[in-house]
Amino acid sequence: MPIKLESHQDIAVLRIDHGGANTLDTDSCRELVLRLEEVAQARAVVLTGTGRIFSAGVDLKRVDEGGASYVSEFLPALSDALLAVFGFARPVVAALNGPAIAGGAVLAAACDHRVLGTGSIGVTELLVGVPFPLAALEILRCAYGTAPLPSLTYSGEVYGGEDALARGLVDELVAPADVLERALAVATRLAELPAEAFAHTKAQIRQPFHERIAEHRHTDDPEVERLWRAPDALAAVKSYVDKVLR
């Protein structure tokens, strides 16, 4: 399974385990939604990756192989997975055991707290030639504010260590060997807060972003899909895959 479930006392650990780079495809996105439903009663969740990568984002090889029809299947699954993390009522802590790039960075932003052990974080979609789904952009806006979004998204830069901390992309740095332990400690501390009060406060903080997504997703998602399906975009994805991933 692309998302493995582990239990550390009453904290659920969801570990992305999909290929060498823990990429997001239709199957891993749907699996993440199902796993979050499965652990809905856990006191808190830690989301992490397998090996030395948190998540390199969208599985562009699948996009290249599947073409336009795969894009139409994948994009709704991606948004649903991101929103499942973003809307989870209990605390969710990201244990960044390695790079969190593009969709992986958005997945980290959807969490309540980000602990970086090693690697870098950044959103690189525009460098590949495709736009962000509305859900992804609103999650980034919630986590980091509106003002940093242009430099964060237009540049496609990735930031590690102290740079990532200074820009607010992560909440704390720890030794690579300690990232999961520290994330579990943060999750445990957050889980000690009254569950209903925490859930209500979290919903209050995120309400404006959920409302914007709900109001505009039905018109924005088809436009994002059109841009991803465009021959020029698919050619850019193929070029990126050929030059970088193969």
Protein Blocks (a to p, Z undefined) as FASTA:
>chain_A
ZZdcddehjaccddddehjkopacfklmmmmmmmmmmmmmpmbdcdddehjbfbecjafk
lmmmnommlmmmmmmmmmmmmmmmmmpmbdcddddfbdcehjlmmmmmmpmbdcdfbdcd
ddfklmnopacdfklmmmmmmmnojklmmmmmmnopacehjlmmmnopafbdcdfklmmm
mmmmmmmmmmmpcfklmmmmmmmmmmmmmmmmmmmmmmmmmmmmmmmmpmklmmmmmmmm
mmmmZZ
